[in-house]
Amino acid sequence: MNIFDFFSRDISAKIKLNAPLGVHLRPSAMIASIAKSHLSKTFIVLDKLKIDAKDMNKILALGLKDGDEIVVISKGKDAKDVVDKMVNFLSTLSDEKIDAVTEHKSSIFEFEGEHIQGTTICGSLGLGKPYFLQADKSQTKAQCQTFDNAYKQTMSQLESMGDNDIFAAQKALLETLPNSSYEDFQKALYYVIKELEGSEHEAKIADYKDLLNNVR
């Protein structure tokens, strides 16, 4: 801590969230990123809960939704700057659009050769050859990809995606999860998934399952 922090005053801003989609993975990662890019200590307060704004998992755990009133508090040399940037970013959440969902009836088409009937989730038509990936049981332990390699490979892939907000958010989430072993990694993910099941934030489970599928 800088000695001048003792003489600095708290800078705070009260915000009523206008966020139709809630504060999901991408916004949570952006909030944490803004806080981390400043030296000041920054917190988010919701009712009686006060969390570190640099911790994305704690932001997600708040389950912030449209209409919630929060207070952003920062103390330090650049406190005003971080609060201003946080307020500016949170004001953009109202611009996120909910994609219109069009209901499509399932139709059966006749093709030459074998085909698999699936469930229609969007319009149009896709043709292709299915590939079934199966584990090669003849591989030796040394040939199998270790968890450490899988973790680093996934991290590298997410970093290579550039400025894409979704992949940047997944990278930030991956960094918060234990990476000592696959068992610890899997246990942490399953714990979060179980907590989200049946809640109003159940849609966030997809982000965690995506990471679970990638790091194998």
Rosetta silent file (secondary structure, phi, psi, omega in degrees, C-alpha in Angstrom):
SEQUENCE: MNIFDFFSRDISAKIKLNAPLGVHLRPSAMIASIAKSHLSKTFIVLDKLKIDAKDMNKILALGLKDGDEIVVISKGKDAKDVVDKMVNFLSTLSDEKIDAVTEHKSSIFEFEGEHIQGTTICGSLGLGKPYFLQADKSQTKAQCQTFDNAYKQTMSQLESMGDNDIFAAQKALLETLPNSSYEDFQKALYYVIKELEGSEHEAKIADYKDLLNNVR
SCORE:     score description
SCORE:     0.000 S_00000001
   1 L     0.000  136.127  176.388    0.000    0.000    0.000 S_00000001
   2 L   -73.058  138.834 -177.901    1.223    3.505   -0.858 S_00000001
   3 H   -59.565  -27.698 -179.413    1.690    5.757    2.193 S_00000001
   4 H   -71.180  -17.056  178.306   -0.436    8.413    0.487 S_00000001
   5 H   -63.796  -26.474 -179.800   -3.406    6.031    0.559 S_00000001
   6 H   -67.232  -25.118 -176.376   -3.727    6.735    4.272 S_00000001
   7 H  -101.682   -1.241 -179.425   -4.488   10.379    3.489 S_00000001
   8 L   -87.409  153.448 -179.624   -6.814    9.774    0.545 S_00000001
   9 L  -103.589  158.584  178.785  -10.569    9.830    0.936 S_00000001
  10 L   -68.834  137.858  172.286  -13.091    7.345   -0.324 S_00000001
  11 E  -111.396  128.174 -177.014  -14.639    8.080   -3.693 S_00000001
  12 E  -137.684  159.562  177.001  -18.025    6.480   -4.177 S_00000001
  13 E  -148.094  133.561  177.848  -20.937    6.417   -6.587 S_00000001
  14 E   -96.970  131.068 -174.265  -24.404    4.954   -6.189 S_00000001
  15 E  -131.754  131.973  171.099  -25.751    3.275   -9.301 S_00000001
  16 E   -98.724  116.905 -173.374  -29.112    1.764  -10.161 S_00000001
  17 L   -68.245  127.894  171.217  -28.407   -0.924  -12.718 S_00000001
  18 L  -110.454   80.015 -172.280  -30.154   -0.673  -16.049 S_00000001
  19 L  -133.462   88.557 -177.299  -29.104   -4.110  -17.233 S_00000001
  20 L   -54.059  -32.972 -178.278  -31.820   -6.118  -19.024 S_00000001
  21 L   -96.955    3.147 -177.669  -29.540   -9.169  -19.228 S_00000001
  22 L    75.931  178.773  178.557  -28.110   -8.802  -15.731 S_00000001
  23 L   -98.315   89.836 -176.833  -24.418   -8.711  -14.898 S_00000001
  24 L   -91.288 -155.962 -172.324  -23.290  -11.978  -16.463 S_00000001
  25 H   -59.682  -51.759 -175.499  -19.822  -13.277  -17.330 S_00000001
  26 H   -61.592  -50.890  178.112  -18.669  -10.620  -19.793 S_00000001
  27 H   -60.918  -37.460  179.586  -19.664   -7.564  -17.707 S_00000001
  28 H   -62.096  -41.772  178.706  -18.243   -9.175  -14.564 S_00000001
  29 H   -65.362  -38.306 -179.717  -14.907   -9.702  -16.317 S_00000001
  30 H   -67.920  -40.695  178.389  -14.903   -6.103  -17.548 S_00000001
  31 H   -61.011  -47.296  179.492  -15.657   -4.740  -14.058 S_00000001
  32 H   -62.984  -38.469 -179.682  -12.802   -6.781  -12.589 S_00000001
  33 H   -64.393  -41.805  178.272  -10.505   -5.690  -15.416 S_00000001
  34 H   -62.185  -45.737 -178.754  -11.225   -1.998  -14.768 S_00000001
  35 H   -63.914  -41.689 -178.666  -10.563   -2.442  -11.053 S_00000001
  36 H   -67.933  -25.124 -177.915   -7.340   -4.392  -11.643 S_00000001
  37 L   -79.933    2.585  178.390   -5.992   -1.723  -13.995 S_00000001
  38 L  -125.639  151.724 -178.339   -5.895    0.767  -11.103 S_00000001
  39 L   -76.467  -26.792 -175.757   -3.862    0.773   -7.909 S_00000001
  40 L   -63.596  151.252  173.175   -6.742    1.860   -5.702 S_00000001
  41 E   -81.537  127.010 -175.368   -8.707   -0.624   -3.644 S_00000001
  42 E  -126.455  138.575 -177.069  -12.191   -0.837   -5.116 S_00000001
  43 E  -131.880  154.423  173.191  -15.319   -2.479   -3.721 S_00000001
  44 E  -117.504  130.042 -178.203  -18.890   -3.108   -4.819 S_00000001
  45 E  -115.547  126.210  174.752  -21.608   -2.936   -2.180 S_00000001
  46 E  -127.283  113.216 -174.930  -25.032   -4.554   -2.603 S_00000001
  47 L    55.674 -117.180 -178.830  -27.251   -4.238    0.462 S_00000001
  48 L   -99.443    3.880 -179.627  -25.047   -5.590    3.286 S_00000001
  49 E   -94.172  132.076  179.060  -22.631   -7.404    0.973 S_00000001
  50 E  -129.892  118.224 -175.958  -19.286   -5.776    0.175 S_00000001
  51 E  -125.267  157.835  177.684  -16.943   -7.511   -2.258 S_00000001
  52 E   -72.202  121.995 -176.906  -13.572   -6.836   -3.870 S_00000001
  53 L   -71.556   -8.125  178.219  -14.218   -5.476   -7.363 S_00000001
  54 L   -89.606   -5.144 -178.279  -11.014   -7.122   -8.612 S_00000001
  55 L  -104.054  103.330 -174.674  -12.409  -10.605   -7.920 S_00000001
  56 H   -64.048  -37.253 -179.864  -14.605  -11.674  -10.847 S_00000001
  57 H   -62.806  -37.191  179.299  -15.978  -14.749   -9.076 S_00000001
  58 H   -70.360  -32.997  176.122  -17.231  -12.612   -6.203 S_00000001
  59 H   -65.547  -45.539  178.416  -18.877  -10.233   -8.680 S_00000001
  60 H   -61.196  -39.191 -177.611  -20.628  -13.170  -10.350 S_00000001
  61 H   -65.155  -23.980  178.088  -21.678  -14.509   -6.953 S_00000001
  62 H   -65.511  -27.273 -179.944  -23.530  -11.265   -6.214 S_00000001
  63 L    62.845   42.326 -177.949  -25.977  -12.168   -8.992 S_00000001
  64 L   -61.057  136.319 -178.472  -26.486   -8.525   -9.945 S_00000001
  65 L  -136.095  173.584 -178.299  -29.634   -7.969  -11.973 S_00000001
  66 L   -56.969  129.836  178.079  -31.659   -5.235  -13.595 S_00000001
  67 L    94.183  -11.624  178.062  -32.853   -2.651  -11.074 S_00000001
  68 L   -65.716  142.889  175.406  -30.336   -3.489   -8.338 S_00000001
  69 E  -105.005  120.700 -179.439  -28.828   -0.502   -6.536 S_00000001
  70 E  -122.964  162.516  174.927  -25.117   -0.831   -5.872 S_00000001
  71 E  -123.121  128.173  174.785  -22.409    1.440   -4.523 S_00000001
  72 E   -99.271  122.332 -178.280  -18.920    1.503   -6.034 S_00000001
  73 E  -121.568  133.631  178.650  -16.329    2.583   -3.472 S_00000001
  74 E  -139.861  144.847  178.803  -12.657    3.204   -4.171 S_00000001
  75 E  -137.935  127.168 -179.270   -9.790    4.507   -2.094 S_00000001
  76 L   149.469 -175.264 -174.909   -6.339    5.396   -3.357 S_00000001
  77 L   -61.177  -39.385 -176.447   -4.382    7.616   -5.667 S_00000001
  78 L  -111.953   30.212 -176.512   -6.508    6.922   -8.750 S_00000001
  79 H   -58.225  -45.276 -177.553   -9.819    6.291   -6.951 S_00000001
  80 H   -62.960  -38.839 -178.314  -11.798    8.922   -8.871 S_00000001
  81 H   -64.596  -45.300 -177.718  -10.586    7.563  -12.188 S_00000001
  82 H   -67.668  -37.783  178.930  -11.585    3.976  -11.423 S_00000001
  83 H   -66.790  -42.531  178.648  -15.029    4.994  -10.121 S_00000001
  84 H   -60.500  -44.001 -179.223  -15.661    7.177  -13.193 S_00000001
  85 H   -67.596  -36.557  179.093  -14.693    4.333  -15.537 S_00000001
  86 H   -65.405  -44.153  179.614  -16.821    1.867  -13.595 S_00000001
  87 H   -63.898  -43.136  179.666  -19.864    4.142  -13.773 S_00000001
  88 H   -62.061  -41.788 -179.651  -19.334    4.737  -17.501 S_00000001
  89 H   -67.600  -46.099 -178.492  -19.075    1.025  -18.198 S_00000001
  90 H   -61.566  -27.295  178.749  -22.108    0.078  -16.131 S_00000001
  91 H   -70.764  -17.068 -179.387  -24.147    2.662  -18.024 S_00000001
  92 H   -85.182   -9.431 -177.185  -23.521    0.698  -21.246 S_00000001
  93 H   -64.284  -24.463  179.161  -25.250   -2.448  -19.954 S_00000001
  94 H   -70.057  -14.906 -178.442  -28.593   -1.057  -21.072 S_00000001
  95 H   -84.463  -11.914  179.647  -27.334   -1.284  -24.674 S_00000001
  96 L   -67.898  131.983 -175.337  -27.072   -5.085  -24.595 S_00000001
  97 L  -102.426  140.858  172.267  -29.798   -6.528  -26.779 S_00000001
  98 L   -87.953  115.696 -178.240  -31.812   -9.653  -26.214 S_00000001
  99 L   -61.147  135.428  177.852  -31.787  -11.500  -29.503 S_00000001
 100 L   -65.174  133.666 -179.066  -35.233  -12.133  -30.851 S_00000001
 101 L  -102.669  122.381  179.808  -36.069  -15.822  -30.606 S_00000001
 102 L  -106.056  128.142 -179.195  -37.954  -17.272  -33.523 S_00000001
 103 L   -83.169  128.370  179.633  -39.745  -20.548  -33.027 S_00000001
 104 L  -118.754  135.620  177.172  -39.152  -23.048  -35.789 S_00000001
 105 L   -82.007  140.085  179.823  -41.074  -26.237  -36.261 S_00000001
 106 L   -69.170  133.341  178.861  -39.028  -29.368  -36.703 S_00000001
 107 L  -125.214  146.902  179.127  -39.183  -30.704  -40.252 S_00000001
 108 L  -102.902  126.155  177.921  -38.021  -34.035  -41.645 S_00000001
 109 L  -113.579  146.416  179.742  -36.045  -33.983  -44.884 S_00000001
 110 L   -94.561  124.602  177.175  -35.175  -37.006  -46.970 S_00000001
 111 L  -123.025  158.897  174.406  -31.470  -37.402  -47.793 S_00000001
 112 L   -75.078  136.801 -179.967  -29.525  -40.086  -49.526 S_00000001
 113 L    87.591 -176.385 -177.750  -27.773  -42.311  -47.030 S_00000001
 114 L   -77.740  148.006  176.193  -28.136  -42.429  -43.273 S_00000001
 115 L  -145.244  159.989 -179.654  -29.046  -39.353  -41.320 S_00000001
 116 L  -112.690  127.468  178.120  -29.663  -38.407  -37.711 S_00000001
 117 L   -83.370  121.352  179.848  -32.832  -36.563  -36.726 S_00000001
 118 L  -113.393 -172.986  178.282  -32.006  -33.762  -34.298 S_00000001
 119 L  -100.421  128.655 -178.006  -33.860  -30.963  -32.557 S_00000001
 120 L   -72.622  124.776  177.029  -34.189  -27.700  -34.470 S_00000001
 121 L  -116.348  -10.643  176.492  -32.706  -24.756  -32.567 S_00000001
 122 L  -158.115  171.381 -177.892  -32.475  -22.232  -35.420 S_00000001
 123 L   -76.923  179.968  176.205  -33.541  -21.774  -38.985 S_00000001
 124 L    83.240 -170.932 -172.895  -31.761  -22.849  -42.193 S_00000001
 125 L  -140.304  136.221  178.219  -30.226  -26.177  -43.125 S_00000001
 126 L  -125.946  135.043  178.612  -26.847  -27.739  -42.416 S_00000001
 127 L  -121.927  141.685  178.609  -25.275  -30.735  -44.133 S_00000001
 128 L  -179.074  168.961  179.603  -22.131  -32.487  -43.073 S_00000001
 129 L   -95.731  124.958 -179.281  -20.418  -35.694  -42.142 S_00000001
 130 L   -75.423  142.650  175.570  -20.553  -36.536  -38.427 S_00000001
 131 L  -120.900  131.568  179.608  -17.339  -37.410  -36.657 S_00000001
 132 L  -108.813  116.309 -179.662  -17.351  -39.361  -33.402 S_00000001
 133 L   -86.888  127.819  179.334  -14.357  -38.777  -31.178 S_00000001
 134 L  -128.516  142.104  179.750  -13.361  -41.758  -29.090 S_00000001
 135 L   -68.989  136.061  177.851  -10.565  -42.089  -26.596 S_00000001
 136 L   -86.204  103.465 -175.102   -7.723  -44.292  -27.763 S_00000001
 137 L   -70.635  -10.084 -179.359   -7.348  -46.766  -24.905 S_00000001
 138 L   -83.493   -8.730 -179.671   -4.052  -47.978  -26.344 S_00000001
 139 L   -66.443  142.180  174.933   -2.340  -44.684  -25.495 S_00000001
 140 L   -80.972  165.549 -179.872    0.207  -44.812  -22.752 S_00000001
 141 L   -60.217  -36.638 -178.771    0.022  -42.479  -19.771 S_00000001
 142 L   -67.810  -28.614 -178.509    2.958  -40.484  -21.143 S_00000001
 143 L   -81.325  -24.005 -178.846    1.122  -39.955  -24.445 S_00000001
 144 L   -70.265  145.034  179.714   -2.061  -38.681  -22.815 S_00000001
 145 L   -71.271  128.262  179.092   -2.424  -34.933  -22.461 S_00000001
 146 L   -78.296  161.594  179.062   -1.860  -33.845  -18.896 S_00000001
 147 H   -61.265  -39.971 -179.258   -4.169  -31.402  -17.145 S_00000001
 148 H   -59.705  -43.218  178.507   -1.362  -28.839  -16.995 S_00000001
 149 H   -65.794  -41.720 -179.645   -0.925  -28.984  -20.770 S_00000001
 150 H   -64.098  -41.158  179.564   -4.687  -28.814  -21.349 S_00000001
 151 H   -62.819  -48.444 -179.005   -5.003  -25.820  -19.033 S_00000001
 152 H   -65.483  -37.132  179.315   -2.142  -23.946  -20.715 S_00000001
 153 H   -64.912  -43.759  178.621   -3.444  -24.828  -24.186 S_00000001
 154 H   -64.060  -42.408  178.839   -6.920  -23.511  -23.368 S_00000001
 155 H   -61.562  -42.533  179.781   -5.435  -20.342  -21.875 S_00000001
 156 H   -64.153  -41.385  179.301   -3.298  -19.838  -24.984 S_00000001
 157 H   -63.454  -42.448 -179.782   -6.298  -20.340  -27.277 S_00000001
 158 H   -66.923  -36.591  178.539   -8.375  -17.800  -25.356 S_00000001
 159 H   -66.941  -32.488 -177.341   -5.503  -15.288  -25.436 S_00000001
 160 L   -75.573   -7.441 -177.876   -5.181  -15.718  -29.211 S_00000001
 161 L   -78.827   -0.987  177.261   -8.806  -14.623  -29.720 S_00000001
 162 L    74.443 -136.533 -174.095   -7.780  -10.969  -29.470 S_00000001
 163 L   -92.350   14.668  179.368  -10.218   -8.411  -28.096 S_00000001
 164 L   -61.988  122.432 -174.528  -13.307  -10.619  -28.259 S_00000001
 165 H   -62.046  -39.514 -177.056  -15.229   -9.848  -25.050 S_00000001
 166 H   -63.967  -48.195 -178.373  -16.630  -13.348  -24.600 S_00000001
 167 H   -70.707  -32.323  176.135  -13.258  -15.097  -24.832 S_00000001
 168 H   -64.676  -38.325  178.429  -11.604  -12.412  -22.707 S_00000001
 169 H   -67.893  -41.021  178.626  -14.253  -13.047  -20.050 S_00000001
 170 H   -65.723  -36.935  177.097  -13.723  -16.814  -20.219 S_00000001
 171 H   -63.117  -44.648  179.075   -9.965  -16.294  -19.873 S_00000001
 172 H   -62.299  -38.588  178.507  -10.537  -14.130  -16.794 S_00000001
 173 H   -67.385  -42.156 -179.974  -12.819  -16.797  -15.343 S_00000001
 174 H   -60.912  -36.880 -179.164  -10.294  -19.548  -16.067 S_00000001
 175 H   -66.010  -22.323 -178.294   -7.615  -17.589  -14.205 S_00000001
 176 H   -87.395  -10.242 -176.429   -9.740  -17.617  -11.038 S_00000001
 177 L   -92.378  149.869 -179.730  -10.115  -21.414  -10.967 S_00000001
 178 L   -62.450  138.651 -178.890   -7.643  -23.805   -9.279 S_00000001
 179 L  -125.439   21.957  179.652   -5.065  -25.233  -11.690 S_00000001
 180 L   -77.216  -32.519  178.073   -3.121  -27.583   -9.427 S_00000001
 181 L  -158.860  159.625  179.957   -4.996  -30.654  -10.661 S_00000001
 182 H   -66.096  -33.716 -179.928   -7.960  -31.608  -12.827 S_00000001
 183 H   -61.544  -45.256  179.472   -9.748  -32.982   -9.768 S_00000001
 184 H   -67.632  -40.133  178.779   -9.569  -29.609   -7.969 S_00000001
 185 H   -60.884  -48.481 -178.796  -10.489  -27.763  -11.172 S_00000001
 186 H   -65.503  -41.364 -178.972  -13.499  -30.026  -11.780 S_00000001
 187 H   -62.229  -42.622  179.813  -14.597  -29.890   -8.139 S_00000001
 188 H   -64.460  -40.630 -179.993  -14.571  -26.069   -8.139 S_00000001
 189 H   -67.248  -44.221 -179.547  -16.612  -25.933  -11.359 S_00000001
 190 H   -64.069  -33.574  178.988  -19.178  -28.470  -10.171 S_00000001
 191 H   -64.455  -46.514 -179.914  -19.607  -26.551   -6.936 S_00000001
 192 H   -64.990  -43.228 -179.415  -20.418  -23.307   -8.793 S_00000001
 193 H   -60.035  -42.937 -179.941  -22.694  -25.129  -11.255 S_00000001
 194 H   -63.579  -38.318  179.288  -24.638  -26.737   -8.400 S_00000001
 195 H   -65.466  -31.975 -176.929  -25.062  -23.334   -6.730 S_00000001
 196 H   -85.132  -21.986 -177.861  -26.479  -21.859   -9.948 S_00000001
 197 L   -59.890  128.229  178.618  -28.881  -24.713  -10.741 S_00000001
 198 L    80.660   -2.355  179.108  -32.490  -23.640  -10.322 S_00000001
 199 L   -92.661  172.607  179.363  -31.542  -20.010   -9.646 S_00000001
 200 L   -72.213   -8.307  179.604  -32.396  -16.993  -11.784 S_00000001
 201 L  -108.117   24.486 -176.300  -28.768  -17.001  -12.948 S_00000001
 202 H   -60.326  -26.572 -178.555  -28.871  -20.586  -14.220 S_00000001
 203 H   -62.517  -22.315 -179.278  -27.907  -19.405  -17.737 S_00000001
 204 H   -69.630  -16.819 -179.073  -24.381  -18.721  -16.443 S_00000001
 205 H   -57.301  -33.920 -177.857  -23.837  -22.472  -16.096 S_00000001
 206 H   -58.816  -36.254  179.996  -23.094  -22.628  -19.834 S_00000001
 207 H   -65.834  -40.868 -179.834  -19.931  -20.539  -19.358 S_00000001
 208 H   -70.864  -38.842  179.134  -18.592  -22.899  -16.693 S_00000001
 209 H   -67.425  -33.002  178.288  -19.464  -26.019  -18.688 S_00000001
 210 H   -62.347  -43.325  177.454  -17.716  -24.535  -21.708 S_00000001
 211 H   -66.382  -39.147  179.788  -14.490  -24.247  -19.720 S_00000001
 212 H   -62.113  -38.662  179.214  -14.944  -27.755  -18.339 S_00000001
 213 H   -72.882  -32.059 -177.913  -15.240  -29.133  -21.868 S_00000001
 214 H   -75.607  -39.617 -176.801  -12.237  -27.160  -23.142 S_00000001
 215 L   -90.327   82.256  179.085   -9.806  -28.112  -20.396 S_00000001
 216 L  -136.748    0.000    0.000   -9.567  -31.857  -20.922 S_00000001
